[in-house]
Amino acid sequence: MLRSLLVTACAICVLTTTEAADTKKVDDETKAMNGTWELVSAELGGMKLPDEVVKSLTLVMKDGKYTLKSPGPDDTGTVKIDPTKKPKELDVTGLEGPNKGKSFPAIYELDGDSLKVCYDLDGKKRPTEFKSTADTKQFFATYKRKKG
């Protein structure tokens, strides 16, 4: 009986420690994503978006919330990340604007001032690679952190 209790107690300690480490990793990564991001390249359904469209979009992220600034109405919502997965996972939920009420599973890669995200604009299946191919609604975007 005592042995069983000790094993259970040890398992709880390991799970709690792992959850705390994962929470810290999510918090750290969320903070690292804070900032203003300029879109530098984008593909939808395997086709590159025109430069004038790319240059007109700016992503602002702050503490798990986002605003996509565009010539049309801004899109705002939440971002939930899981940096423990491979590739890292990101879920976008629109709260206001053209994507209100929609959710998009995505993957991301954050490398300093560079952020790559591949979204499924169908909202059905999380991408597994950083690419957009014909006959899909996968949106592959590369952002660069704006300085200043």
Secondary structure, DSSP 8 states (H G I E B T S, - for coil): -HHHHHHHHHHHHHHHHHHHHHHHHHHHHHHHH-EEEEEEEEEETTEE--HHHHTT-EEEEETTEEEEE-SSS-EEEEEEEETTSSSEEEEEEEEESTTBT-EEEEEEEEETTEEEEEEETTSSS--SSS---TTS-EEEEEEEE---
